[in-house]
Amino acid sequence: MSQHTETLRRNYQALVDASLDSIDARAAFHLAHIEEYWSRALGFLELAPAEGSSILAGDIGQIVIVATDLASPDVQAFAMSRGASARHLSQAWEKYSAIMTIGSQAAATASDALRQGAVAFRAVQRADRSVREGESRSK
């Protein structure tokens, strides 16, 4: 891991640790920030479709990867804490994490890897929304 990526990791982790103590808040924080990072990455990709490798290797691609890696234990713990009603969230996260882990190597191009990761993350967002909406309806 490069020194710059390690710095991104430390800064992101410090941001999470500084203000979030509940697993619910941590998972929500991660998902909101990863969504923002994906939005930026896809925006850059839309502007320069041939630059997928640069985007993936640059700060925005690296922060997506770092945030995903650091979010994994919290998102999985949140899903586990919700039991069977959140199984689809856990499954969506596992699929997304797998794509992010091997996606850049398996995709034909870096642009494809970015698109595959974004599509998988949207499935995570839908599953998270479903879990949280189900909880709010049952209260």
N, C-alpha and C positions, 0 to 999 in steps of 0.2 A: 504494500500500500504506500502510495506516495506521501510525502510530508504534507502536501496541500490537502489531500484527501483525509489524512489523519486530523488536520486542523478543522476541516469541515465537520468531521465526526465529533470532535471534542466540543465545538461550538454548538452544534445541534443538540447534543446530549446535555450540555449545560443549560440550554434554553428549556428543555423538557424538565430537567431536575429542579430548576429554580422555582417553578411555580405550580407544578402539578403533582398532587399526591394520590388522587384516586385513580384506579385503573380505568374507570369510565372516562375521566377527563384526559388521561394520557392517550387513550385510544382515539378519542375525538380530536385531540391536538394533532396527533400523527396524521390521521386521515385528512384533516383540513389542510395541513401544510403540504402533504404529498400531493394533494389535489392542486394546490397552487403551483407547485414545482412542475407537475405534469402540464398544466395549462401553459406555463412559460416555455417548456421544452417543445410542446407541439406548436406553439406560436412561432418559435424560431424555425422549426422544421417546415412550417407552412411558407415562411418567407424565403427559405433557402433549402428546398427539398434535397439537393445534392450534398448538403453539408451534414448529413446524419451522423457520420463518424466524429466530426468536430463537436457536434452538440452532445453526443454521448460521452465523449472524452472530456468535455469542458465542465465548467463549474455546475451548470444546470443539470447535466446528465449525472455528474458525480453526486450532487446533493439528492437527486431522486434515489440513487442507489444506496447512499448512506442512510437517508431517512427511512427507506424501506427496510434495510437491515436492522436498524435500531428500533423500528416500530414493531417488528415481528413478535417479540415476546409480549409486548403490551396488547397488541391486537388479539393475539391468540388467548391471552389470559382473560381479556374482556369477553371474547366469545365463549370460553369455557365457563366463565362465571354466569353466563346466561343459559347454559345448559342446551337441551335439544333445540330450543327455539332459535339458537344462533349457529346451529350446525352448518347452515349454508354460508354464513359469514366465514367460519373457519375454513371451509372448503374453498371458497373464493380466494381467501387470503393465501392459502397454500398454493393454489394454482398461480396466482399473481407472483408470489415469492419465487416459485420455480422458474417462471418466465424471466424474472429479473436476474436470477442466478445464472441461467444458461441461455437466456434469450439472445444476448448480444453475440454469443458464439454460434447459436443454431440458426439465427435469421440470415437470410440471403444478404441483407445489407443492414447497416446500422439504422437506417431510416425504418426498415421493417421491424427491427428490434424495438425501437421507440414506439411505433404504432401498436405492436403486440402488447407491450407493457401497459400502454395507456388503455387499451381495450380491456385488459384483465383488471386494471385498477378500477375501471368503471363498474365492473361486476362486484368488486369489493364494496364500492360506495352504495350500490343498490342494496346489497345484503345488509350493510350497516344501517342504512335508512329503514329497511324493513324491520330489523330488530328493535331499533329505537322507537319507531312508530308503534310497533306492537306493544312495547312497554308503556308508552304514554296512553294508549287506548285502554290498557288494563288497569290503570290507576284510577 
